[in-house]
């Protein structure tokens, strides 16, 4: 106060011809004394008289104080009646921002709401989601904790526990300490004063509670009471808010000049001197009052010797706030003094009488004043009498002797946007046990990418379990609430953190399976062609003539086409290929089976026609076989033409059958028509089998019916087996099964129908005679 006033009075450009002075009242931390001092200031007398002033004008311009909110509230209730300006340098209660109750109260410190919000933001800044709350059991603690909870919940963090302590209830403090020890929360917000904090720390030492990081409020964040070595294991690494402060130019030098002999107007300098240096001044009136064990003050002590310790007030936030309060009052008085005539803020442009102004007039100027401080910041009051809220962020770090020091590591400025409100030098922070890494305080270990959070029943939202993303979904961030479904043509990688393009699967010519099937199909198609050539060469022999040369050649050509039809199932499914794939297969196989059906009936007709008086003789002509082939094939052809006209097959991307793979396949268009086609084909084969089976007892030398029976039995067995096999396979293997069925069933027909005849033609020419066929041959061994 003295330094600020000396600086103002020494400034010729500020309040010229005016000297500011001050009076000091000590409340001795008693509400009654506080009220009495307030009334004395208002009345200007040695006795405080309510609603009475012995002078026409108040003896003082403004009041600075009190430092404690409870006392400031009492002062403000009285001073507000007279609109007498009151500026507190340390009262932080949010209640004092209510202008309906405290219209003339202002302050140069921030109220606790800003601090509570800032502490919550500090928790979120470091990524902590699971914190404990400990507060002093009074309005200061309860109001602060309530706001912190709201901000934490809004930011997605959770509170592990909330406990309130009182310094005179050691049993409850022991209980709170047990809660802290048992909790999994590593970070504890302590909304207390340093006195209450000492009781809690002592109990934590007794119960050996370690490994916690404290977040401090201004009530103890820079307390020298807690810096002793015995608390270092608990408080080292703590981080918190303190009121913003900066060095006041010239103040440190001013403090060093203080000496009790140089101070006449200050009755407390000697008392301060005795406490600071642990000595006593000689009482000139009664020297015997000095106790035997007291050290005499030599008066050679200097403030410079203790400026680096507890008594270094050069950067004290309290001193800084008092300095600002004096500065803004002086600026307001200067603005009042320099009011332009007839351009004042009051009625009809009037100005206040500077030598006889009213308290409310000065209050008006104080509310409007703006002071630029030495550090470039601007001090002003908002509509609630609060200044811009700015806090220092301090970190408790251990000295070499085991004691602790407060290191400024950042700043919290509410005048800036949320993104830039925090300025923290993370590299300057030392956490507990000298760790350089930010500690983790989570209820549950964080869910890595590829997982999502699943809340636990009856637990806070921060307590969850991590479950892998479902099939086809990813999460590319930590602690994801939801998994993201990949697009239809993409699939997660193995870690489920990103979507990759799905593999497109089809039965390719290039892969070993496809190449093998192609080679087999082409080679197999040459066999019926070779047999046809053999039959042409031996078409006049009895065995070829008995087999119906024309029908056999047609059957062999259809078999060759059956082998080649399997090629349509290989390669990338083009629209044209899909259109012809099943239709071609059904048509050529129907032609093949129709030929066999015709041969079957011709065998029966030929045998029956040899009986005298048989009416079947006219049906044993070649025209009958051609009619059977034409009619059977025509019905299938009509069905296939109707199929491709009404519901033609088409290529499609199948993403349902095989997760993670796009199966490029041909959709039949109409599944019903497809199965009708197969059913018709099966019907023809079944009829052939039944007729041939019934004719199996023909003479042994004429064994065509037996060959047809075996061939149809093998043919039907292959396709009956194909149905369950195809249903149990997926993707390209379904096509491979169908190609295999085509090849194997056609091979069965070739082997059963023509291999015995080719063997006789090539290796048993003696058996290729009319006598042998008519059963008039001798046995050959």
For each residue, the residues with C-beta under 8 A, 3 or more apart:
1: 4 5 22 24 64 322 326
2: 5 6 22 266
3: 6 7 248 250 251 254 323
4: 1 7 8 322 323 326 327
5: 1 2 8 9 20 21 22 326
6: 2 3 9 10 254
7: 3 4 10 11 250
8: 4 5 11 14 15 20 326 327 330
9: 5 6 15 19 20
10: 6 7
11: 7 8 14 15
12: 16
13: 16
14: 8 11 330 331 334
15: 8 9 11 18 20 330 333 334 337
16: 12 13
17:
18: 15 333 337
19: 9
20: 5 8 9 15 330 333
21: 5
22: 1 2 5
23: 41 60
24: 1
25: 37 40 41
26: 33 37
27: 30 31 33 34 37 66 71
28: 33
29: 68
30: 27 33 34
31: 27 34 35 70 71 74
32: 35 36
33: 26 27 28 30 36 37
34: 27 30 31 37 38 66 71 74 75
35: 31 32 38 39 48 74 78
36: 32 33 39 40 48
37: 25 26 27 33 34 40 41 48
38: 34 35 41 42 48 63 74 75 78 79
39: 35 36 42 43 48 49 50 78
40: 25 36 37 43 44 45 46 47 48
41: 23 25 37 38 44 59 60 63
42: 38 39 48 53 58 78 79 82 84
43: 39 40 47 48 49 52 53 54
44: 40 41 53 54 55 58 59
45: 40 48 49 54
46: 40
47: 40 43
48: 35 36 37 38 39 40 42 43 45
49: 39 43 45 52
50: 39
51:
52: 43 49
53: 42 43 44 56 58
54: 43 44 45
55: 44 58 59
56: 53 356
57: 356 357 358
58: 42 44 53 55 61 82 84 359
59: 41 44 55
60: 23 41 63
61: 58 85 329 333 362
62: 84 85 86 87 329 362 366
63: 38 41 60 75 79 84 85 86 87
64: 1 86 87 88 89 322 325 326 329
65: 71 72 75 86 88 89
66: 27 34 71 72 75 88 91
67: 71 72 88 89 90 91 318
68: 29 71 72 90 91
69: 72 73 91 92 93 95 96 140
70: 31 73 74 93
71: 27 31 34 65 66 67 68 74 75 91
72: 65 66 67 68 69 75 76 86 88 91 93 96 105 107
73: 69 70 76 77 91 93 95 96 102
74: 31 34 35 38 70 71 77 78
75: 34 38 63 65 66 71 72 78 79 86
76: 72 73 79 80 86 96 101 102 104 105
77: 73 74 80 81 101 102
78: 35 38 39 42 74 75 81 82
79: 38 42 63 75 76 82 84 85 86 104 105
80: 76 77 83 84 86 101 102 103 104 105
81: 77 78
82: 42 58 78 79 104 359 360
83: 80 103 104 359 360 363
84: 42 58 62 63 79 80 104 359 363
85: 61 62 63 79 104 106 329 359 362 363 366
86: 62 63 64 65 72 75 76 79 80 104 105 106
87: 62 63 64 106 107 108 325 328 329 366
88: 64 65 66 67 72 91 96 105 106 107 108 109
89: 64 65 67 107 108 109 318 321 322 324 325
90: 67 68 109 243 318 321
91: 66 67 68 69 71 72 73 88 96 107 109
92: 69 109 110 111 112 115 140 218
93: 69 70 72 73 96 111 112 139 140 143
94: 97 111 112 113 143
95: 69 73 98 101 102 139
96: 69 72 73 76 88 91 93 102 105 107 111 385
97: 94 102 111 384 385 386
98: 95 101 102 384
99: 102 103 383 384 385
100: 103
101: 76 77 80 95 98
102: 73 76 77 80 95 96 97 98 99 105 385
103: 80 83 99 100
104: 76 79 80 82 83 84 85 86 359 360 363
105: 72 76 79 80 86 88 96 102 385
106: 85 86 87 88 366 367 381 385 386
107: 72 87 88 89 91 96 111 385 386 387
108: 87 88 89 321 322 324 325 328 379 387
109: 88 89 90 91 92 243 317 321 387
110: 92 114 115 243 386 387 389 390 391 414
111: 92 93 94 96 97 107 114 115 386 389
112: 92 93 94 115 116 140 143 144 147 217
113: 94 116 117 147
114: 110 111 117 118 389 391 414
115: 92 110 111 112 118 119 144 217 218 241 389 391
116: 112 113 119 120 143 144 145 146 147 148 151 191
117: 113 114 120 121 147 148 151 414
118: 114 115 121 122 241 389 391 412 414 421
119: 115 116 122 123 148 189 215 217 240 241
120: 116 117 123 124 147 148 151 152 155 157
121: 117 118 124 125 151 155 412 418 421 422
122: 118 119 125 126 215 239 241 393 412 422
123: 119 120 126 128 131 152 155 157 187 189 215
124: 120 121 127 128 152 155 156 157
125: 121 122 422 424
126: 122 123 438
127: 124 438 440
128: 123 124 131 157 186 187 440 441 442
129: 156 157 158 441 442 443 462
130: 157 158 160 184 185 186 187 441 442 443 462 463
131: 123 128 152 157 158 159 160 185 187 188 189 215 441
132: 159 160 161 162 163 179 180 183 185 187 188 189
133: 145 148 149 159 161 162 163 188 189 191
134: 163 164 165 176 180 188 189 190 191 192 200
135: 140 141 142 144 145 162 163 164 165 190 191 192
136: 140 141 164 165 166 191 192 193 196 219
137: 141 142 164 165 166
138: 141 142
139: 93 95 142 143
140: 69 92 93 112 135 136 143 144 191 193 219
141: 135 136 137 138 144 145 164 191 192
142: 135 137 138 139 145 146 164
143: 93 94 112 116 139 140 146 147
144: 112 115 116 135 140 141 147 148 191 217
145: 116 133 135 141 142 148 149 162 164 189 191
146: 116 142 143 149 150
147: 112 113 116 117 120 143 144 150 151
148: 116 117 119 120 133 144 145 151 152 189 191
149: 133 145 146 152 153 159 162
150: 146 147 153 154
151: 116 117 120 121 147 148 154 155
152: 120 123 124 131 148 149 155 157 158 159
153: 149 150 156 157 158
154: 150 151
155: 120 121 123 124 151 152
156: 124 129 153 461 462
157: 120 123 124 128 129 130 131 152 153 462
158: 129 130 131 152 153 443 460 461 462 463
159: 131 132 133 149 152 162 460
160: 130 131 132 183 184 185 443
161: 132 133 179 180 183 185
162: 132 133 135 145 149 159
163: 132 133 134 135 175 176 179 180
164: 134 135 136 137 141 142 145
165: 134 135 136 137 169 172 173 176 192 196 199 200
166: 136 137 169 172 173 196
167: 195 196 199
168:
169: 165 166 172 173
170: 173 174 199 203
171: 174 175
172: 165 166 169 175 176
173: 165 166 169 170 176 177 199 200 203
174: 170 171 177 178 203 207
175: 163 171 172 178 179
176: 134 163 165 172 173 179 180 200 203
177: 173 174 180 181 200 203 204 206 207 209
178: 174 175 181 182 207
179: 132 161 163 175 176 182 183
180: 132 134 161 163 176 177 183 188 204 209 212
181: 177 178 204 207 209
182: 178 179
183: 132 160 161 179 180
184: 130 160 443
185: 130 131 132 160 161 188 441 443
186: 128 130 211 212 213 439 440 441
187: 123 128 130 131 132 212 213 214 215 439 441
188: 131 132 133 134 180 185 212 213 214 215
189: 119 123 131 132 133 134 145 148 214 215
190: 134 135 197 200 214 215 216 217 220
191: 116 133 134 135 136 140 141 144 145 148 217 219
192: 134 135 136 141 165 196 197 200 217 219 220
193: 136 140 196 197 219 220
194: 197 198 219 220 223 225 226
195: 167 198 199 225
196: 136 165 166 167 192 193 199 200
197: 190 192 193 194 200 201 219 220 223 226
198: 194 195 201 202 225 226
199: 165 167 170 173 195 196 202 203
200: 134 165 173 176 177 190 192 196 197 203 204
201: 197 198 204 205 226 231 234 235
202: 198 199 205 206
203: 170 173 174 176 177 199 200 206 207
204: 177 180 181 200 201 207 209 234
205: 201 202 208 209 230 231 233 234
206: 177 202 203
207: 174 177 178 181 203 204
208: 205
209: 177 180 181 204 205 212 234
210: 233 234
211: 186 432
212: 180 186 187 188 209 234 432
213: 186 187 188 237 238 239 431 432 439 441
214: 187 188 189 190 234 235 238 239 240
215: 119 122 123 131 187 188 189 190 238 239 240
216: 190 219 220 221 238 239 240 241 394 396
217: 112 115 119 144 190 191 192 220 221 240 241
218: 92 115 221 222 240 241 242 243 317 391
219: 136 140 191 192 193 194 197 216 223
220: 190 192 193 194 197 216 217 223 225 226 240
221: 216 217 218 240 241 242 394 406
222: 218 242 317 394 406
223: 194 197 219 220 226 227
224: 227 310
225: 194 195 198 220 228
226: 194 197 198 201 220 223 231 235 404
227: 223 224 231 396 403 404 405 406
228: 225 231 232 403
229: 232 401 402 403 404
230: 205
231: 201 205 226 227 228 234 235 404
232: 228 229 235 236 398 402 403 404
233: 205 210 236
234: 201 204 205 209 210 212 214 231
235: 201 214 226 231 232 238 396 404
236: 232 233 396 397 398 404 430 432 433
237: 213 395 396 397 430 431 432 433 435 439
238: 213 214 215 216 235 395 396
239: 122 213 214 215 216 393 394 395 396 409 429
240: 119 214 215 216 217 218 220 221 393 394
241: 115 118 119 122 216 217 218 221 391 392 393 394 412
242: 218 221 222 245 317 391 392 394 406
243: 90 109 110 218 317 318 320 321 391 392
244: 317 320 390 391 392 411
245: 242 315 316 317 319 320 392
246: 315 320 373 374 375
247: 251 252 314 315
248: 3 251 252 314 319 320 323 374
249: 374
250: 3 7 253 254
251: 3 247 248 254 255 313 314 319 323
252: 247 248 255 256 307 314
253: 250 256 257
254: 3 6 250 251 257 258
255: 251 252 258 303 307 313 314
256: 252 253 302 303 304 307
257: 253 254 262 303
258: 254 255 262 263 269 303
259: 262 263 299 302 303
260: 263 269 270 273 281 299
261: 299
262: 257 258 259
263: 258 259 260 266 269
264:
265:
266: 2 263 269
267: 270 271
268: 271 272
269: 258 260 263 266 272 273
270: 260 267 273 274 281
271: 267 268 274 275
272: 268 269 275 276
273: 260 269 270 276 277 279 281 297 301
274: 270 271 277 278 279 280 281 297
275: 271 272 278
276: 272 273 306 311
277: 273 274 297 301 306
278: 274 275 295
279: 273 274 294 295 296 297 298 301
280: 274 290 291 294 295 296 297
281: 260 270 273 274 296 297
282: 287 290 296
283: 286 287 289 290
284: 287
285:
286: 283 289
287: 282 283 284 290
288:
289: 283 286
290: 280 282 283 287 294 296
291: 280 294
292:
293:
294: 279 280 290 291
295: 278 279 280
296: 279 280 281 282 290
297: 273 274 277 279 280 281 301
298: 279 301
299: 259 260 261
300:
301: 273 277 279 297 298 305
302: 256 259 305
303: 255 256 257 258 259 306 307 311
304: 256 307
305: 301 302
306: 276 277 303 309 310 311 312
307: 252 255 256 303 304 311 312 314
308: 312
309: 306 312
310: 224 306
311: 276 303 306 307
312: 306 307 308 309 315 316
313: 251 255 316 318 319
314: 247 248 251 252 255 307 319
315: 245 246 247 312 319 320
316: 245 312 313 319 320
317: 109 218 222 242 243 244 245 320 321 392
318: 67 89 90 243 313 321 322
319: 245 248 251 313 314 315 316 322 323
320: 243 244 245 246 248 315 316 317 323 324
321: 89 90 108 109 243 317 318 324 325
322: 1 4 64 89 108 318 319 325 326
323: 3 4 248 251 319 320 326 327
324: 89 108 320 321 327 328 371 373 379 387
325: 64 87 89 108 321 322 328 329
326: 1 4 5 8 64 322 323 329 330
327: 4 8 323 324 330 331 371 373 379
328: 87 108 324 325 331 332 366 369 371 379
329: 61 62 64 85 87 325 326 332 333 366
330: 8 14 15 20 326 327 333 334
331: 14 327 328 334 335 369 370 371
332: 328 329 335 336 362 365 366 368 369
333: 15 18 20 61 329 330 336 337 354 362 365
334: 14 15 330 331 337 338
335: 331 332 338 339 365 368 369
336: 332 333 339 351 352 354 357 361 362 365
337: 15 18 333 334 354
338: 334 335
339: 335 336 343 344 345 351 352 354
340: 343 344 351
341: 344 351
342: 349 350
343: 339 340 349 351
344: 339 340 341 349 350 351 352
345: 339 351 364 368
346: 349 350 351 352 361
347: 350
348:
349: 342 343 344 346
350: 342 344 346 347
351: 336 339 340 341 343 344 345 346 354
352: 336 339 344 346 357 358 361 362
353: 356 357
354: 333 336 337 339 351 357
355:
356: 56 57 353
357: 57 336 352 353 354 361 362
358: 57 352 361 362
359: 58 82 83 84 85 104 362 363
360: 82 83 104 363 364
361: 336 346 352 357 358 364 365
362: 61 62 85 332 333 336 352 357 358 359 365 366
363: 83 84 85 104 359 360 366 367
364: 345 360 361 367 368
365: 332 333 335 336 361 362 368 369
366: 62 85 87 106 328 329 332 362 363 369 381
367: 106 363 364 381 385
368: 332 335 345 364 365
369: 328 331 332 335 365 366 380 381
370: 331 378 379 380
371: 324 327 328 331 378 379 380
372: 376 377 378 379
373: 246 324 327 376 377 378 379
374: 246 248 249
375: 246
376: 372 373
377: 372 373 388 390
378: 370 371 372 373 388
379: 108 324 327 328 370 371 372 373 387 388
380: 369 370 371 387 388
381: 106 366 367 369 385 386 387
382: 385 386 387
383: 99
384: 97 98 99
385: 96 97 99 102 105 106 107 367 381 382
386: 97 106 107 110 111 381 382 389
387: 107 108 109 110 324 379 380 381 382
388: 377 378 379 380 413 414 415
389: 110 111 114 115 118 386 413 414 415
390: 110 244 377 411 412 413 414 415
391: 110 114 115 118 218 241 242 243 244 411 412
392: 241 242 243 244 245 317 408 410 411 412
393: 122 239 240 241 408 409 410 411 412 422 424
394: 216 221 222 239 240 241 242 406 407 408 409
395: 237 238 239 406 407 408 409 428 429 430
396: 216 227 235 236 237 238 239 404 405 406 407
397: 236 237 404 405 407 430
398: 232 236 402 403 404 405 430 434
399: 402 403 404 405
400:
401: 229
402: 229 232 398 399
403: 227 228 229 232 398 399
404: 226 227 229 231 232 235 236 396 397 398 399
405: 227 396 397 398 399
406: 221 222 227 242 394 395 396
407: 394 395 396 397 428 430
408: 392 393 394 395
409: 239 393 394 395 424 425 426 428 429
410: 392 393 422 423 424 425
411: 244 390 391 392 393 422 423
412: 118 121 122 241 390 391 392 393 421 422 423
413: 388 389 390 416 420 421 423
414: 110 114 117 118 388 389 390 421
415: 388 389 390
416: 413 420 421
417: 420 421
418: 121 421
419:
420: 413 416 417 423
421: 118 121 412 413 414 416 417 418
422: 121 122 125 393 410 411 412
423: 410 411 412 413 420
424: 125 393 409 410 429
425: 409 410 428 429
426: 409 429 438
427:
428: 395 407 409 425
429: 239 395 409 424 425 426
430: 236 237 395 397 398 407 434 435 436
431: 213 237 434 435 436 437 438 439
432: 211 212 213 236 237 435 439
433: 236 237
434: 398 430 431
435: 237 430 431 432 439
436: 430 431
437: 431
438: 126 127 426 431
439: 186 187 213 237 431 432 435
440: 127 128 186
441: 128 129 130 131 185 186 187 213
442: 128 129 130 445 446 462
443: 129 130 158 160 184 185 459 460 462 463 464
444: 462 463 464 465 466
445: 442 466
446: 442 478 479
447: 451 452 453 464 466 475 478 479 480
448: 451 466 478
449: 474 475 476 477 478 480 495 496 497
450: 468 469 474 475 495 496 497
451: 447 448 466 467 468 469 475 480 496
452: 447 466 467 469 475 480 481 482 483
453: 447 464 465 466 479 480 481
454: 464 465 466 467
455: 459 461 463 464
456: 459 463 464 465
457:
458:
459: 443 455 456 463 464
460: 158 159 443 463
461: 156 158 455 464
462: 129 130 156 157 158 442 443 444
463: 130 158 443 444 455 456 459 460
464: 443 444 447 453 454 455 456 459 461
465: 444 453 454 456
466: 444 445 447 448 451 452 453 454
467: 451 452 454
468: 450 451 496
469: 450 451 452 473 474 475 483 492 496
470: 473 483
471: 659
472: 485 486 491 492 659 660
473: 469 470 483 484 485 486 492 496
474: 449 450 469 483 484 486 492 496 497 498 499
475: 447 449 450 451 452 469 480 482 483 484 496 497
476: 449 480 484 497 498
477: 449 480
478: 446 447 448 449
479: 446 447 453
480: 447 449 451 452 453 475 476 477 483
481: 452 453
482: 452 475
483: 452 469 470 473 474 475 480 496
484: 473 474 475 476
485: 472 473
486: 472 473 474 490 491 492 499
487: 490 499
488: 655
489: 501 502 653 655 662
490: 486 487 499 500 501 502
491: 472 486 499 500 501 502 659 660 661
492: 469 472 473 474 486 495 496 497 498 499 500 660
493: 496 497 498 499 500
494:
495: 449 450 492
496: 449 450 451 468 469 473 474 475 483 492 493
497: 449 450 474 475 476 492 493
498: 474 476 492 493
499: 474 486 487 490 491 492 493
500: 490 491 492 493
501: 489 490 491
502: 489 490 491 655 660 661 662
503: 660 661 662
504: 653 661 662 664
505: 658 661 662 663 664 731 732
506: 571 572 573 663 664 665 732 735
507: 511 513 514 517 569 570 571 732 735 736 739
508: 511 514 570 571 572 732
509: 514 515 518 570 571
510: 514 515
511: 507 508 514 515
512: 515 516
513: 507 516 517 732 736
514: 507 508 509 510 511 517 518 570 571
515: 509 510 511 512 518 519
516: 512 513 519 520
517: 507 513 514 520 521 566 570 736 739 740 743
518: 509 514 515 521 522 567 570
519: 515 516 522 523
520: 516 517 523 524 743
521: 517 518 524 525 563 564 566 567 739 743
522: 518 519 525 526 563 564 567
523: 519 520 526 527
524: 520 521 527 563 743 746 747
525: 521 522 528 529 560 561 563 564
526: 522 523 529 530 560
527: 523 524 530 531 560 563 750
528: 525 531 532 556 557 559 560 563 750 754
529: 525 526 532 533 556 560
530: 526 527 533 534
531: 527 528 534 535 556 750 754 758
532: 528 529 535 536 553 556 557 560
533: 529 530 536 537
534: 530 531 537 538 758 761 762
535: 531 532 538 539 544 547 549 552 553 556
536: 532 533 539 553
537: 533 534
538: 534 535 541 543 544 761 768
539: 535 536 544 545 549
540: 544 545
541: 538 544 545 761 768
542: 545 546 768 769 770 772 773
543: 538 546 547 757 760 761 767 768 773
544: 535 538 539 540 541 547 549 552 757 761
545: 539 540 541 542 549
546: 542 543 702 704 773
547: 535 543 544 551 552 599 704 757
548: 551 552 599 602 622 625
549: 535 539 544 545 552 553
550: 553 554 622
551: 547 548 554 555 595 598 599 602 622 625 626 629
552: 535 544 547 548 549 555 556 599 754
553: 532 535 536 549 550 556 557
554: 550 551 557 558 591 595 629
555: 551 552 558 559 592 595 596 599 753
556: 528 529 531 532 535 552 553 559 560 754
557: 528 532 553 554 560 561
558: 554 555 561 562 588 589 591 592 595
559: 528 555 556 562 563 592 746 749 750
560: 525 526 527 528 529 532 556 557 563 564
561: 525 557 558 564 565 588 591 592
562: 558 559 565 566 585 588 589 592 742 746
563: 521 522 524 525 527 528 559 560 566 742 743 746
564: 521 522 525 560 561 567
565: 561 562 568 584 585 588 589 742
566: 517 521 562 563 569 570 585 739 742 743
567: 518 521 522 564 570
568: 565 577 580 581 584 585
569: 507 566 581 735 738 739 742
570: 507 508 509 514 517 518 566 567 735 739
571: 506 507 508 509 514 574 577
572: 506 508 664
573: 506 577 578 651 664 665 666
574: 571 577 578 651
575: 578 579 650 651
576: 579 580
577: 568 571 573 574 580 581 651 666
578: 573 574 575 581 649 650 651 666 667
579: 575 576 583 644 648 649 650
580: 568 576 577 583 584
581: 568 569 577 578 584 585 649 666
582: 585 586 649 666 668 674 677
583: 579 580 586 587 640 643 644 649
584: 565 568 580 581 587 588
585: 562 565 566 568 581 582 588 589 742
586: 582 583 589 590 636 639 640 677 678 681
587: 583 584 590 591 633 636 637 640
588: 558 561 562 565 584 585 591 592
589: 558 562 565 585 586 592 593 681 742
590: 586 587 593 594 632 633 636 637 680 681 684
591: 554 558 561 587 588 594 595 629 633
592: 555 558 559 561 562 588 589 595 596 746 749
593: 589 590 596 597 632 681 684 685 688 715
594: 590 591 597 598 628 629 632 633 684
595: 551 554 555 558 591 592 598 599 629
596: 555 592 593 599 600 685 688 708 711 712 749 753
597: 593 594 600 601 628 629 632 684 687 688 691
598: 551 594 595 601 602 624 625 626 628 629 632
599: 547 548 551 552 555 595 596 602 603 625 704 708
600: 596 597 603 604 688 691 692 695 705 708
601: 597 598 604 605 619 624 625 628 691
602: 548 551 598 599 605 606 620 624 625
603: 599 600 606 607 692 695 698 702 704 705 708
604: 600 601 607 608 691 695 705
605: 601 602 608 609 616 619 620 624
606: 602 603 609 610 620
607: 603 604 610 695 698 702
608: 604 605 611 614 616
609: 605 606 614 616 617 619 620
610: 606 607 614
611: 608 614
612:
613:
614: 608 609 610 611 617
615: 618
616: 605 608 609 619 620
617: 609 614 620
618: 615 621
619: 601 605 609 616 624
620: 602 605 606 609 616 617 624
621: 618 624
622: 548 550 551 625 626
623: 626 627
624: 598 601 602 605 619 620 621 627 628
625: 548 551 598 599 601 602 622 628 629
626: 551 598 622 623 629 630
627: 623 624 630 631
628: 594 597 598 601 624 625 631 632
629: 551 554 591 594 595 597 598 625 626 632 633
630: 626 627 633 634
631: 627 628 634 635
632: 590 593 594 597 598 628 629 635 636 684
633: 587 590 591 594 629 630 636 637
634: 630 631 637 638
635: 631 632 638 639 680
636: 586 587 590 632 633 639 640 677 680 681
637: 587 590 633 634 640 641
638: 634 635 641 642
639: 586 635 636 642 643 673 676 677 680
640: 583 586 587 636 637 643 644 677
641: 637 638 644 645
642: 638 639 645 646 673
643: 583 639 640 646 647 648 669 670 673 674 677
644: 579 583 640 641 648 649 669
645: 641 642 648
646: 642 643 670
647: 643 669 670 673
648: 579 643 644 645 669
649: 578 579 581 582 583 644 666 667 668 669
650: 575 578 579 666 667 669
651: 573 574 575 577 578 664 665 666 667
652: 664 665 666 667
653: 489 504 662 663 664
654: 657 658 662 663 664 665 731
655: 488 489 502 662 663
656:
657: 654 663 730 731
658: 505 654 661 663 730 731
659: 471 472 491
660: 472 491 492 502 503
661: 491 502 503 504 505 658 731
662: 489 502 503 504 505 653 654 655
663: 505 506 653 654 655 657 658 730 731 732
664: 504 505 506 572 573 651 652 653 654
665: 506 573 651 652 654 731 734 735
666: 573 577 578 581 582 649 650 651 652
667: 578 649 650 651 652
668: 582 649 671 673 674
669: 643 644 647 648 649 650 673
670: 643 646 647 673 674
671: 668 674 675
672: 675 676
673: 639 642 643 647 668 669 670 676 677
674: 582 643 668 670 671 677 678
675: 671 672 678 679
676: 639 672 673 679 680
677: 582 586 636 639 640 643 673 674 680 681
678: 586 674 675 681 682 719
679: 675 676 682 683
680: 590 635 636 639 676 677 683 684
681: 586 589 590 593 636 677 678 684 685
682: 678 679 685 686 716 719
683: 679 680 686 687
684: 590 593 594 597 632 680 681 687 688
685: 593 596 681 682 688 689 712 715 716 719
686: 682 683 689 690 712 716
687: 597 683 684 690 691
688: 593 596 597 600 684 685 691 692 708 712
689: 685 686 692 693 708 709 712 713 716
690: 686 687 693 694
691: 597 600 601 604 687 688 694 695
692: 600 603 688 689 695 696 705 706 708 709 712
693: 689 690 696 709
694: 690 691
695: 600 603 604 607 691 692 698 705
696: 692 693 705 706 709
697:
698: 603 607 695 702 703 704 705
699: 702 775
700: 703 775
701: 772 773 774 775 777
702: 546 603 607 698 699 705 773 775
703: 698 700 706 707 756
704: 546 547 599 603 698 707 708
705: 600 603 604 692 695 696 698 702 708 709
706: 692 696 703 709 710
707: 703 704 710 711 752 753 756
708: 596 599 600 603 688 689 692 704 705 711 712 752 753
709: 689 692 693 696 705 706 712 713
710: 706 707 713 714 752
711: 596 707 708 714 715 748 749 751 752 753
712: 596 685 686 688 689 692 708 709 715 716
713: 689 709 710 716 717
714: 710 711 717 718 745 748 749 752
715: 593 685 711 712 718 719 745 748 749
716: 682 685 686 689 712 713 719 720
717: 713 714 720 721
718: 714 715 721 722 741 744 745 748
719: 678 682 685 715 716 722 723 741 745
720: 716 717 723
721: 717 718 724 725 741
722: 718 719 725 726 737 738 741
723: 719 720 726 727
724: 721 727 728
725: 721 722 728 729 737
726: 722 723 729 734 737 738
727: 723 724
728: 724 725
729: 725 726 733 734 736 737
730: 657 658 663 733 734
731: 505 654 657 658 661 663 665 734
732: 505 506 507 508 513 663 735 736
733: 729 730 736 737
734: 665 726 729 730 731 737 738
735: 506 507 569 570 665 732 738 739
736: 507 513 517 729 732 733 739 740
737: 722 725 726 729 733 734 740 741
738: 569 722 726 734 735 741 742
739: 507 517 521 566 569 570 735 736 742 743
740: 517 736 737 743 744
741: 718 719 721 722 737 738 744 745
742: 562 563 565 566 569 585 589 738 739 745 746
743: 517 520 521 524 563 566 739 740 746 747
744: 718 740 741 747 748
745: 714 715 718 719 741 742 748 749
746: 524 559 562 563 592 742 743 749 750
747: 524 743 744 750 751
748: 711 714 715 718 744 745 751 752
749: 559 592 596 711 714 715 745 746 752 753
750: 527 528 531 559 746 747 753 754 755
751: 711 747 748 754 755
752: 707 708 710 711 714 748 749 755
753: 555 596 707 708 711 749 750 757
754: 528 531 552 556 750 751 757 758
755: 750 751 752 758 759
756: 703 707 759 760
757: 543 544 547 753 754 760 761
758: 531 534 754 755 761 762
759: 755 756 762 763 764
760: 543 756 757 763 764 765 767 768
761: 534 538 541 543 544 757 758 765 768
762: 534 758 759 765
763: 759 760
764: 759 760 767 768
765: 760 761 762 768
766: 769 772 780
767: 543 760 764 772 777 780
768: 538 541 542 543 760 761 764 765 772
769: 542 766 772 773 777
770: 542 773 774
771: 774 776 777
772: 542 701 766 767 768 769 775 776 777
773: 542 543 546 701 702 769 770
774: 701 770 771
775: 699 700 701 702 772
776: 771 772
777: 701 767 769 771 772 780
778:
779:
780: 766 767 777
781:
